[in-house]
Amino acid sequence: MIHHHHPLISSCLGTQRQLSSFHFGQPGSPAGKAYIQASLHADELPGMLTAWELKQQLQELEQQGKIAGEIILVPQANPIGHAQSIQGYQLGRFDLASGQNFNRHYPQLTNAVYAAVKNQLGADAKSNTAHIRQAMRQHLRQLTEPTELVSLRKTLMLLATDADIVLDLHCDSNAALHVYTGTPLWEQCEPLARYLQSHAQLLATESGDYPFDEACSQTWWELQALCQRDGLDVPIEMACLSVTVELRGQHQVNRQLAKQDAAAILDFLRWRGLITGDTPAALPPLPYPATPLAGSENLLAPHPGVVSFLLPPGSVVTAGQPVAEVIDPLQDKVAVLSSAYGGMLYAHELHPYATAGMTVAKVATAQAFKTGKLLSA
């Protein structure tokens, strides 16, 4: 294992933060590269504990000579957010300096990369992938870093952009394990979802505002579309399986779950050939089919009140089935919330008090009814 330190530009006189990455295996290995990071939203800690469990096991596997590919692990992807503790509360989702979500606004690479590689692309898909990755790295290195947040984004992208597999470990408020990935990547992602026993698989080609996972993977299908538009008959691989893994809820942080999730990720890396010497576990059945992110239904509180949840995350619900009640104890109003379509109830709000119009629960449905930006703030 090699431990690298990546200094971020300083936001304040007398201080400087750094990012730590842990490297296993051999760079440039034909077995491929995996990049795994945790707690980009700094108040989401299940992934950090899972990353620590992965770190211990990857060290053992490396000592046994079983890592065939390159694996990079970043257990703390957001040192900026982890410093934003105010009067005992961790404010790790938004950068206090800019107000921006730490998991939005990553560099858009498609146009610059296409201009750089358009005349280099040919009939060999692997050669095209190499040209595209080289152009990605070159473009990222040239980006300026006017703020600490931009410096963080650039550093993370440089570590991940040429990886075959990118796993961004997050969690929801109170949820069953679920994943987000690109629609063109679902076939590659399904074994991971099965090993993780993911209860919802939310697919999109563009969710809005360039979250980290899409910034890593979206370029590939956008380049494919640009080549088709311009009549270039060249193969473009979906060369980066990038997945946001939501490891249940914010309070579900314990060693047992972390060990379970780390084991699932290692089995997936065995499945993909980055770890050798041990047979991966048999693929379990998928708990629930993949559905469009545009079909994620938010159940909204029509008035303020205390929330009584009637079903736990991970429950399959039918259309009209009660999921939660919002109770106004002053006017004795009770609103029963249910899904209009039915599907997988995959997340609850953490705090059982709702303001009017607040999302109380989320249901993954098969009906793609949303347009525009598909993610919450």
Contacts in CASP RR format, 6 or more apart in sequence:
PFRMAT RR
TARGET T0000
AUTHOR 0000-0000-0000
METHOD contacts of the structure
MODEL  1
MIHHHHPLISSCLGTQRQLSSFHFGQPGSPAGKAYIQASLHADELPGMLT
AWELKQQLQELEQQGKIAGEIILVPQANPIGHAQSIQGYQLGRFDLASGQ
NFNRHYPQLTNAVYAAVKNQLGADAKSNTAHIRQAMRQHLRQLTEPTELV
SLRKTLMLLATDADIVLDLHCDSNAALHVYTGTPLWEQCEPLARYLQSHA
QLLATESGDYPFDEACSQTWWELQALCQRDGLDVPIEMACLSVTVELRGQ
HQVNRQLAKQDAAAILDFLRWRGLITGDTPAALPPLPYPATPLAGSENLL
APHPGVVSFLLPPGSVVTAGQPVAEVIDPLQDKVAVLSSAYGGMLYAHEL
HPYATAGMTVAKVATAQAFKTGKLLSA
1 22 0 8 1.000
1 23 0 8 1.000
1 24 0 8 1.000
1 55 0 8 1.000
1 58 0 8 1.000
1 59 0 8 1.000
1 62 0 8 1.000
2 22 0 8 1.000
2 23 0 8 1.000
3 20 0 8 1.000
3 21 0 8 1.000
3 22 0 8 1.000
3 23 0 8 1.000
4 20 0 8 1.000
4 21 0 8 1.000
4 22 0 8 1.000
4 23 0 8 1.000
5 18 0 8 1.000
5 19 0 8 1.000
5 20 0 8 1.000
6 18 0 8 1.000
6 19 0 8 1.000
6 20 0 8 1.000
6 21 0 8 1.000
6 155 0 8 1.000
6 159 0 8 1.000
7 16 0 8 1.000
7 17 0 8 1.000
7 18 0 8 1.000
8 16 0 8 1.000
8 17 0 8 1.000
8 18 0 8 1.000
8 19 0 8 1.000
8 79 0 8 1.000
8 80 0 8 1.000
8 148 0 8 1.000
8 151 0 8 1.000
8 152 0 8 1.000
8 155 0 8 1.000
9 16 0 8 1.000
9 145 0 8 1.000
9 147 0 8 1.000
9 148 0 8 1.000
9 151 0 8 1.000
10 16 0 8 1.000
10 148 0 8 1.000
11 97 0 8 1.000
11 147 0 8 1.000
11 148 0 8 1.000
17 79 0 8 1.000
17 80 0 8 1.000
17 83 0 8 1.000
17 148 0 8 1.000
18 79 0 8 1.000
19 74 0 8 1.000
19 76 0 8 1.000
19 77 0 8 1.000
19 79 0 8 1.000
19 152 0 8 1.000
19 155 0 8 1.000
19 156 0 8 1.000
20 74 0 8 1.000
20 75 0 8 1.000
20 76 0 8 1.000
21 72 0 8 1.000
21 73 0 8 1.000
21 74 0 8 1.000
21 159 0 8 1.000
22 55 0 8 1.000
22 58 0 8 1.000
22 72 0 8 1.000
22 73 0 8 1.000
22 74 0 8 1.000
22 75 0 8 1.000
23 70 0 8 1.000
23 71 0 8 1.000
23 72 0 8 1.000
23 73 0 8 1.000
24 58 0 8 1.000
24 59 0 8 1.000
24 61 0 8 1.000
24 62 0 8 1.000
24 67 0 8 1.000
24 70 0 8 1.000
24 71 0 8 1.000
24 72 0 8 1.000
24 73 0 8 1.000
25 62 0 8 1.000
25 67 0 8 1.000
25 68 0 8 1.000
25 69 0 8 1.000
25 70 0 8 1.000
25 71 0 8 1.000
26 67 0 8 1.000
26 69 0 8 1.000
26 70 0 8 1.000
27 33 0 8 1.000
27 70 0 8 1.000
28 69 0 8 1.000
28 70 0 8 1.000
29 68 0 8 1.000
29 69 0 8 1.000
29 70 0 8 1.000
31 68 0 8 1.000
31 69 0 8 1.000
31 70 0 8 1.000
31 273 0 8 1.000
31 274 0 8 1.000
31 276 0 8 1.000
32 69 0 8 1.000
32 70 0 8 1.000
32 164 0 8 1.000
32 272 0 8 1.000
32 274 0 8 1.000
33 69 0 8 1.000
33 70 0 8 1.000
33 71 0 8 1.000
33 72 0 8 1.000
33 162 0 8 1.000
33 163 0 8 1.000
33 164 0 8 1.000
33 165 0 8 1.000
33 274 0 8 1.000
34 69 0 8 1.000
34 70 0 8 1.000
34 71 0 8 1.000
34 72 0 8 1.000
34 163 0 8 1.000
34 164 0 8 1.000
34 165 0 8 1.000
34 166 0 8 1.000
34 167 0 8 1.000
34 269 0 8 1.000
34 272 0 8 1.000
34 274 0 8 1.000
35 71 0 8 1.000
35 72 0 8 1.000
35 74 0 8 1.000
35 159 0 8 1.000
35 160 0 8 1.000
35 163 0 8 1.000
35 165 0 8 1.000
35 166 0 8 1.000
35 167 0 8 1.000
36 51 0 8 1.000
36 54 0 8 1.000
36 71 0 8 1.000
36 72 0 8 1.000
36 73 0 8 1.000
36 74 0 8 1.000
36 166 0 8 1.000
36 167 0 8 1.000
36 169 0 8 1.000
36 265 0 8 1.000
37 51 0 8 1.000
37 73 0 8 1.000
37 74 0 8 1.000
37 75 0 8 1.000
37 77 0 8 1.000
37 156 0 8 1.000
37 159 0 8 1.000
37 160 0 8 1.000
37 167 0 8 1.000
37 168 0 8 1.000
37 169 0 8 1.000
38 47 0 8 1.000
38 48 0 8 1.000
38 50 0 8 1.000
38 51 0 8 1.000
38 74 0 8 1.000
38 75 0 8 1.000
38 76 0 8 1.000
38 77 0 8 1.000
38 169 0 8 1.000
39 45 0 8 1.000
39 47 0 8 1.000
39 48 0 8 1.000
39 51 0 8 1.000
39 75 0 8 1.000
39 76 0 8 1.000
39 77 0 8 1.000
39 78 0 8 1.000
39 82 0 8 1.000
39 169 0 8 1.000
40 77 0 8 1.000
40 78 0 8 1.000
40 102 0 8 1.000
40 103 0 8 1.000
40 156 0 8 1.000
40 168 0 8 1.000
40 170 0 8 1.000
40 212 0 8 1.000
41 78 0 8 1.000
41 92 0 8 1.000
41 93 0 8 1.000
41 102 0 8 1.000
41 103 0 8 1.000
41 170 0 8 1.000
42 78 0 8 1.000
42 80 0 8 1.000
42 81 0 8 1.000
42 82 0 8 1.000
42 84 0 8 1.000
42 90 0 8 1.000
42 92 0 8 1.000
42 93 0 8 1.000
42 102 0 8 1.000
43 90 0 8 1.000
43 91 0 8 1.000
43 92 0 8 1.000
43 93 0 8 1.000
43 250 0 8 1.000
44 170 0 8 1.000
44 171 0 8 1.000
44 250 0 8 1.000
45 171 0 8 1.000
45 250 0 8 1.000
45 253 0 8 1.000
46 169 0 8 1.000
46 171 0 8 1.000
46 247 0 8 1.000
46 248 0 8 1.000
46 249 0 8 1.000
46 250 0 8 1.000
46 252 0 8 1.000
46 253 0 8 1.000
46 257 0 8 1.000
46 258 0 8 1.000
46 261 0 8 1.000
47 169 0 8 1.000
47 170 0 8 1.000
47 171 0 8 1.000
47 247 0 8 1.000
47 258 0 8 1.000
47 261 0 8 1.000
48 75 0 8 1.000
48 76 0 8 1.000
48 169 0 8 1.000
49 253 0 8 1.000
49 254 0 8 1.000
49 255 0 8 1.000
49 258 0 8 1.000
50 169 0 8 1.000
50 247 0 8 1.000
50 257 0 8 1.000
50 258 0 8 1.000
50 261 0 8 1.000
50 262 0 8 1.000
50 265 0 8 1.000
51 73 0 8 1.000
51 74 0 8 1.000
51 75 0 8 1.000
51 169 0 8 1.000
52 75 0 8 1.000
52 258 0 8 1.000
53 255 0 8 1.000
53 258 0 8 1.000
53 259 0 8 1.000
53 261 0 8 1.000
53 262 0 8 1.000
54 73 0 8 1.000
54 262 0 8 1.000
54 265 0 8 1.000
54 266 0 8 1.000
55 73 0 8 1.000
55 75 0 8 1.000
57 262 0 8 1.000
57 266 0 8 1.000
58 67 0 8 1.000
58 71 0 8 1.000
58 73 0 8 1.000
61 67 0 8 1.000
61 266 0 8 1.000
61 275 0 8 1.000
66 275 0 8 1.000
66 276 0 8 1.000
66 277 0 8 1.000
66 278 0 8 1.000
67 274 0 8 1.000
67 275 0 8 1.000
67 276 0 8 1.000
68 273 0 8 1.000
68 274 0 8 1.000
68 275 0 8 1.000
68 276 0 8 1.000
69 273 0 8 1.000
69 274 0 8 1.000
69 275 0 8 1.000
70 274 0 8 1.000
71 269 0 8 1.000
71 274 0 8 1.000
72 159 0 8 1.000
72 160 0 8 1.000
72 163 0 8 1.000
74 156 0 8 1.000
74 159 0 8 1.000
76 82 0 8 1.000
77 156 0 8 1.000
77 168 0 8 1.000
78 92 0 8 1.000
78 102 0 8 1.000
78 152 0 8 1.000
79 152 0 8 1.000
80 95 0 8 1.000
80 102 0 8 1.000
80 148 0 8 1.000
80 149 0 8 1.000
80 152 0 8 1.000
81 90 0 8 1.000
81 91 0 8 1.000
81 92 0 8 1.000
81 95 0 8 1.000
81 102 0 8 1.000
82 90 0 8 1.000
82 92 0 8 1.000
84 90 0 8 1.000
84 91 0 8 1.000
84 92 0 8 1.000
84 96 0 8 1.000
85 91 0 8 1.000
92 102 0 8 1.000
93 101 0 8 1.000
93 102 0 8 1.000
94 100 0 8 1.000
94 101 0 8 1.000
94 102 0 8 1.000
95 101 0 8 1.000
95 102 0 8 1.000
95 149 0 8 1.000
97 147 0 8 1.000
97 148 0 8 1.000
97 149 0 8 1.000
98 147 0 8 1.000
98 149 0 8 1.000
100 149 0 8 1.000
101 209 0 8 1.000
101 377 0 8 1.000
102 149 0 8 1.000
102 152 0 8 1.000
103 168 0 8 1.000
103 170 0 8 1.000
103 211 0 8 1.000
103 212 0 8 1.000
104 209 0 8 1.000
104 210 0 8 1.000
104 211 0 8 1.000
105 153 0 8 1.000
105 209 0 8 1.000
105 210 0 8 1.000
106 153 0 8 1.000
106 156 0 8 1.000
106 157 0 8 1.000
106 210 0 8 1.000
106 211 0 8 1.000
106 212 0 8 1.000
106 214 0 8 1.000
106 215 0 8 1.000
107 139 0 8 1.000
107 140 0 8 1.000
107 143 0 8 1.000
107 153 0 8 1.000
107 154 0 8 1.000
107 157 0 8 1.000
107 210 0 8 1.000
107 215 0 8 1.000
108 210 0 8 1.000
108 215 0 8 1.000
109 136 0 8 1.000
109 139 0 8 1.000
109 140 0 8 1.000
109 161 0 8 1.000
109 215 0 8 1.000
109 219 0 8 1.000
110 218 0 8 1.000
110 219 0 8 1.000
110 222 0 8 1.000
110 223 0 8 1.000
110 226 0 8 1.000
112 135 0 8 1.000
112 139 0 8 1.000
113 132 0 8 1.000
113 135 0 8 1.000
113 136 0 8 1.000
113 139 0 8 1.000
113 219 0 8 1.000
113 223 0 8 1.000
114 223 0 8 1.000
114 226 0 8 1.000
116 135 0 8 1.000
116 138 0 8 1.000
116 139 0 8 1.000
117 128 0 8 1.000
117 131 0 8 1.000
117 132 0 8 1.000
117 135 0 8 1.000
117 223 0 8 1.000
118 230 0 8 1.000
118 232 0 8 1.000
120 128 0 8 1.000
120 131 0 8 1.000
121 128 0 8 1.000
121 131 0 8 1.000
121 227 0 8 1.000
121 232 0 8 1.000
121 234 0 8 1.000
121 236 0 8 1.000
122 128 0 8 1.000
122 234 0 8 1.000
123 234 0 8 1.000
123 235 0 8 1.000
124 235 0 8 1.000
125 235 0 8 1.000
125 236 0 8 1.000
125 237 0 8 1.000
126 237 0 8 1.000
128 234 0 8 1.000
128 235 0 8 1.000
128 236 0 8 1.000
128 237 0 8 1.000
129 237 0 8 1.000
129 239 0 8 1.000
132 219 0 8 1.000
132 220 0 8 1.000
132 223 0 8 1.000
132 236 0 8 1.000
132 239 0 8 1.000
133 161 0 8 1.000
133 162 0 8 1.000
133 239 0 8 1.000
136 161 0 8 1.000
136 162 0 8 1.000
136 219 0 8 1.000
137 158 0 8 1.000
137 161 0 8 1.000
137 162 0 8 1.000
140 154 0 8 1.000
140 157 0 8 1.000
140 158 0 8 1.000
140 161 0 8 1.000
141 158 0 8 1.000
143 150 0 8 1.000
143 154 0 8 1.000
144 150 0 8 1.000
145 151 0 8 1.000
145 154 0 8 1.000
156 212 0 8 1.000
157 212 0 8 1.000
157 215 0 8 1.000
157 216 0 8 1.000
160 166 0 8 1.000
160 212 0 8 1.000
160 216 0 8 1.000
160 242 0 8 1.000
161 216 0 8 1.000
161 240 0 8 1.000
163 216 0 8 1.000
163 240 0 8 1.000
164 239 0 8 1.000
164 240 0 8 1.000
164 241 0 8 1.000
164 272 0 8 1.000
165 240 0 8 1.000
165 241 0 8 1.000
165 242 0 8 1.000
165 269 0 8 1.000
165 272 0 8 1.000
165 274 0 8 1.000
166 213 0 8 1.000
166 216 0 8 1.000
166 217 0 8 1.000
166 240 0 8 1.000
166 241 0 8 1.000
166 242 0 8 1.000
166 243 0 8 1.000
167 192 0 8 1.000
167 243 0 8 1.000
167 245 0 8 1.000
167 265 0 8 1.000
168 212 0 8 1.000
168 213 0 8 1.000
168 242 0 8 1.000
168 243 0 8 1.000
168 244 0 8 1.000
168 245 0 8 1.000
169 245 0 8 1.000
169 247 0 8 1.000
170 244 0 8 1.000
170 245 0 8 1.000
170 246 0 8 1.000
170 247 0 8 1.000
171 246 0 8 1.000
171 247 0 8 1.000
171 248 0 8 1.000
171 249 0 8 1.000
171 250 0 8 1.000
171 252 0 8 1.000
172 178 0 8 1.000
172 246 0 8 1.000
172 248 0 8 1.000
172 249 0 8 1.000
172 250 0 8 1.000
172 346 0 8 1.000
172 347 0 8 1.000
173 249 0 8 1.000
173 250 0 8 1.000
173 347 0 8 1.000
173 348 0 8 1.000
173 349 0 8 1.000
173 350 0 8 1.000
174 248 0 8 1.000
174 249 0 8 1.000
174 250 0 8 1.000
174 251 0 8 1.000
174 313 0 8 1.000
174 347 0 8 1.000
174 348 0 8 1.000
174 349 0 8 1.000
174 350 0 8 1.000
175 246 0 8 1.000
175 248 0 8 1.000
175 249 0 8 1.000
175 313 0 8 1.000
175 346 0 8 1.000
175 347 0 8 1.000
175 348 0 8 1.000
176 199 0 8 1.000
176 200 0 8 1.000
176 248 0 8 1.000
176 312 0 8 1.000
176 313 0 8 1.000
176 314 0 8 1.000
176 344 0 8 1.000
176 345 0 8 1.000
176 346 0 8 1.000
176 347 0 8 1.000
177 196 0 8 1.000
177 197 0 8 1.000
177 198 0 8 1.000
177 199 0 8 1.000
177 245 0 8 1.000
177 246 0 8 1.000
177 247 0 8 1.000
177 248 0 8 1.000
177 261 0 8 1.000
178 198 0 8 1.000
178 199 0 8 1.000
178 200 0 8 1.000
178 201 0 8 1.000
178 202 0 8 1.000
178 246 0 8 1.000
178 346 0 8 1.000
178 347 0 8 1.000
178 364 0 8 1.000
179 189 0 8 1.000
179 192 0 8 1.000
179 193 0 8 1.000
179 196 0 8 1.000
179 198 0 8 1.000
179 200 0 8 1.000
179 201 0 8 1.000
179 202 0 8 1.000
179 243 0 8 1.000
179 244 0 8 1.000
179 245 0 8 1.000
179 246 0 8 1.000
180 202 0 8 1.000
180 203 0 8 1.000
180 204 0 8 1.000
180 207 0 8 1.000
180 213 0 8 1.000
180 243 0 8 1.000
180 244 0 8 1.000
180 246 0 8 1.000
180 293 0 8 1.000
181 189 0 8 1.000
181 201 0 8 1.000
181 202 0 8 1.000
181 203 0 8 1.000
181 213 0 8 1.000
181 217 0 8 1.000
181 241 0 8 1.000
181 242 0 8 1.000
181 243 0 8 1.000
181 244 0 8 1.000
182 189 0 8 1.000
182 203 0 8 1.000
182 204 0 8 1.000
182 205 0 8 1.000
182 214 0 8 1.000
182 217 0 8 1.000
182 218 0 8 1.000
182 242 0 8 1.000
183 203 0 8 1.000
183 204 0 8 1.000
183 205 0 8 1.000
183 292 0 8 1.000
184 205 0 8 1.000
184 220 0 8 1.000
184 221 0 8 1.000
184 238 0 8 1.000
185 217 0 8 1.000
185 238 0 8 1.000
185 241 0 8 1.000
185 242 0 8 1.000
185 243 0 8 1.000
186 201 0 8 1.000
186 203 0 8 1.000
186 290 0 8 1.000
188 238 0 8 1.000
188 241 0 8 1.000
189 201 0 8 1.000
189 241 0 8 1.000
189 243 0 8 1.000
190 201 0 8 1.000
190 286 0 8 1.000
190 290 0 8 1.000
191 268 0 8 1.000
191 271 0 8 1.000
191 283 0 8 1.000
192 198 0 8 1.000
192 241 0 8 1.000
192 243 0 8 1.000
192 245 0 8 1.000
192 264 0 8 1.000
192 265 0 8 1.000
192 268 0 8 1.000
193 201 0 8 1.000
193 286 0 8 1.000
193 290 0 8 1.000
194 283 0 8 1.000
194 284 0 8 1.000
194 285 0 8 1.000
194 286 0 8 1.000
195 264 0 8 1.000
195 265 0 8 1.000
195 267 0 8 1.000
195 268 0 8 1.000
195 271 0 8 1.000
195 281 0 8 1.000
195 283 0 8 1.000
195 284 0 8 1.000
196 245 0 8 1.000
196 261 0 8 1.000
196 264 0 8 1.000
196 265 0 8 1.000
196 268 0 8 1.000
197 264 0 8 1.000
197 284 0 8 1.000
197 287 0 8 1.000
198 245 0 8 1.000
198 286 0 8 1.000
198 287 0 8 1.000
198 288 0 8 1.000
199 287 0 8 1.000
199 288 0 8 1.000
199 313 0 8 1.000
199 314 0 8 1.000
199 344 0 8 1.000
199 346 0 8 1.000
200 288 0 8 1.000
200 291 0 8 1.000
200 344 0 8 1.000
200 346 0 8 1.000
200 364 0 8 1.000
201 286 0 8 1.000
201 288 0 8 1.000
201 289 0 8 1.000
201 290 0 8 1.000
201 291 0 8 1.000
201 364 0 8 1.000
202 290 0 8 1.000
202 291 0 8 1.000
202 292 0 8 1.000
202 293 0 8 1.000
202 296 0 8 1.000
202 364 0 8 1.000
203 290 0 8 1.000
203 291 0 8 1.000
203 292 0 8 1.000
203 293 0 8 1.000
204 292 0 8 1.000
204 293 0 8 1.000
204 294 0 8 1.000
204 374 0 8 1.000
205 218 0 8 1.000
205 221 0 8 1.000
206 214 0 8 1.000
206 218 0 8 1.000
207 214 0 8 1.000
207 293 0 8 1.000
207 373 0 8 1.000
207 374 0 8 1.000
207 375 0 8 1.000
208 214 0 8 1.000
208 372 0 8 1.000
208 373 0 8 1.000
208 374 0 8 1.000
208 375 0 8 1.000
209 373 0 8 1.000
209 375 0 8 1.000
210 218 0 8 1.000
211 244 0 8 1.000
211 375 0 8 1.000
212 242 0 8 1.000
212 244 0 8 1.000
213 242 0 8 1.000
213 243 0 8 1.000
213 244 0 8 1.000
214 242 0 8 1.000
216 240 0 8 1.000
216 242 0 8 1.000
217 238 0 8 1.000
217 240 0 8 1.000
217 241 0 8 1.000
217 242 0 8 1.000
220 236 0 8 1.000
220 237 0 8 1.000
220 238 0 8 1.000
220 239 0 8 1.000
220 240 0 8 1.000
221 238 0 8 1.000
223 236 0 8 1.000
224 236 0 8 1.000
227 233 0 8 1.000
227 234 0 8 1.000
227 236 0 8 1.000
246 347 0 8 1.000
247 257 0 8 1.000
247 261 0 8 1.000
248 257 0 8 1.000
248 313 0 8 1.000
249 350 0 8 1.000
250 350 0 8 1.000
251 350 0 8 1.000
266 275 0 8 1.000
267 280 0 8 1.000
267 281 0 8 1.000
268 280 0 8 1.000
269 275 0 8 1.000
270 276 0 8 1.000
270 278 0 8 1.000
270 279 0 8 1.000
270 280 0 8 1.000
271 280 0 8 1.000
271 283 0 8 1.000
287 314 0 8 1.000
288 316 0 8 1.000
288 343 0 8 1.000
288 344 0 8 1.000
288 364 0 8 1.000
289 366 0 8 1.000
291 343 0 8 1.000
291 344 0 8 1.000
291 364 0 8 1.000
291 365 0 8 1.000
291 366 0 8 1.000
292 366 0 8 1.000
292 368 0 8 1.000
293 370 0 8 1.000
293 374 0 8 1.000
293 375 0 8 1.000
294 368 0 8 1.000
294 369 0 8 1.000
294 370 0 8 1.000
294 371 0 8 1.000
294 374 0 8 1.000
295 341 0 8 1.000
295 364 0 8 1.000
295 365 0 8 1.000
295 366 0 8 1.000
295 367 0 8 1.000
295 368 0 8 1.000
295 369 0 8 1.000
295 370 0 8 1.000
296 362 0 8 1.000
296 363 0 8 1.000
296 364 0 8 1.000
296 365 0 8 1.000
296 370 0 8 1.000
296 374 0 8 1.000
297 339 0 8 1.000
297 340 0 8 1.000
297 341 0 8 1.000
297 342 0 8 1.000
297 362 0 8 1.000
297 363 0 8 1.000
297 364 0 8 1.000
297 365 0 8 1.000
297 369 0 8 1.000
298 359 0 8 1.000
298 361 0 8 1.000
298 362 0 8 1.000
299 323 0 8 1.000
299 324 0 8 1.000
299 337 0 8 1.000
299 338 0 8 1.000
299 339 0 8 1.000
299 359 0 8 1.000
299 360 0 8 1.000
299 361 0 8 1.000
299 362 0 8 1.000
299 363 0 8 1.000
300 337 0 8 1.000
300 357 0 8 1.000
300 358 0 8 1.000
300 359 0 8 1.000
300 360 0 8 1.000
301 307 0 8 1.000
301 326 0 8 1.000
301 335 0 8 1.000
301 337 0 8 1.000
301 354 0 8 1.000
301 355 0 8 1.000
301 356 0 8 1.000
301 357 0 8 1.000
301 358 0 8 1.000
301 360 0 8 1.000
302 326 0 8 1.000
302 335 0 8 1.000
302 356 0 8 1.000
302 357 0 8 1.000
303 326 0 8 1.000
303 328 0 8 1.000
303 333 0 8 1.000
303 335 0 8 1.000
303 356 0 8 1.000
304 326 0 8 1.000
304 328 0 8 1.000
304 353 0 8 1.000
304 354 0 8 1.000
304 355 0 8 1.000
304 356 0 8 1.000
305 326 0 8 1.000
305 327 0 8 1.000
305 328 0 8 1.000
305 329 0 8 1.000
305 353 0 8 1.000
305 354 0 8 1.000
306 326 0 8 1.000
306 327 0 8 1.000
306 329 0 8 1.000
306 352 0 8 1.000
306 353 0 8 1.000
306 354 0 8 1.000
307 324 0 8 1.000
307 325 0 8 1.000
307 326 0 8 1.000
307 327 0 8 1.000
307 349 0 8 1.000
307 352 0 8 1.000
307 353 0 8 1.000
307 354 0 8 1.000
307 360 0 8 1.000
308 324 0 8 1.000
308 325 0 8 1.000
308 327 0 8 1.000
308 352 0 8 1.000
309 323 0 8 1.000
309 324 0 8 1.000
309 348 0 8 1.000
309 352 0 8 1.000
309 361 0 8 1.000
310 322 0 8 1.000
310 323 0 8 1.000
310 324 0 8 1.000
310 325 0 8 1.000
311 317 0 8 1.000
311 321 0 8 1.000
311 322 0 8 1.000
311 323 0 8 1.000
311 324 0 8 1.000
311 345 0 8 1.000
312 345 0 8 1.000
312 348 0 8 1.000
313 345 0 8 1.000
313 346 0 8 1.000
313 347 0 8 1.000
313 348 0 8 1.000
314 344 0 8 1.000
314 345 0 8 1.000
314 346 0 8 1.000
315 344 0 8 1.000
315 345 0 8 1.000
316 343 0 8 1.000
316 344 0 8 1.000
316 345 0 8 1.000
317 323 0 8 1.000
317 338 0 8 1.000
317 339 0 8 1.000
317 342 0 8 1.000
317 343 0 8 1.000
317 344 0 8 1.000
317 345 0 8 1.000
317 363 0 8 1.000
318 339 0 8 1.000
318 342 0 8 1.000
318 343 0 8 1.000
319 338 0 8 1.000
319 339 0 8 1.000
319 340 0 8 1.000
319 341 0 8 1.000
319 342 0 8 1.000
320 338 0 8 1.000
320 339 0 8 1.000
320 340 0 8 1.000
320 342 0 8 1.000
321 338 0 8 1.000
321 339 0 8 1.000
321 342 0 8 1.000
322 336 0 8 1.000
322 337 0 8 1.000
322 338 0 8 1.000
323 337 0 8 1.000
323 338 0 8 1.000
323 339 0 8 1.000
323 345 0 8 1.000
323 361 0 8 1.000
323 363 0 8 1.000
324 336 0 8 1.000
324 337 0 8 1.000
324 348 0 8 1.000
324 360 0 8 1.000
324 361 0 8 1.000
325 334 0 8 1.000
325 335 0 8 1.000
325 336 0 8 1.000
325 337 0 8 1.000
326 334 0 8 1.000
326 335 0 8 1.000
326 337 0 8 1.000
326 354 0 8 1.000
326 360 0 8 1.000
327 333 0 8 1.000
327 334 0 8 1.000
327 335 0 8 1.000
328 334 0 8 1.000
337 360 0 8 1.000
337 361 0 8 1.000
339 345 0 8 1.000
339 363 0 8 1.000
339 365 0 8 1.000
341 363 0 8 1.000
341 365 0 8 1.000
341 366 0 8 1.000
341 367 0 8 1.000
341 369 0 8 1.000
342 363 0 8 1.000
342 365 0 8 1.000
343 363 0 8 1.000
343 364 0 8 1.000
343 365 0 8 1.000
343 366 0 8 1.000
344 363 0 8 1.000
344 364 0 8 1.000
345 361 0 8 1.000
345 362 0 8 1.000
345 363 0 8 1.000
346 362 0 8 1.000
346 363 0 8 1.000
346 364 0 8 1.000
347 361 0 8 1.000
347 362 0 8 1.000
348 360 0 8 1.000
348 361 0 8 1.000
349 358 0 8 1.000
349 359 0 8 1.000
349 360 0 8 1.000
349 361 0 8 1.000
354 360 0 8 1.000
359 376 0 8 1.000
END
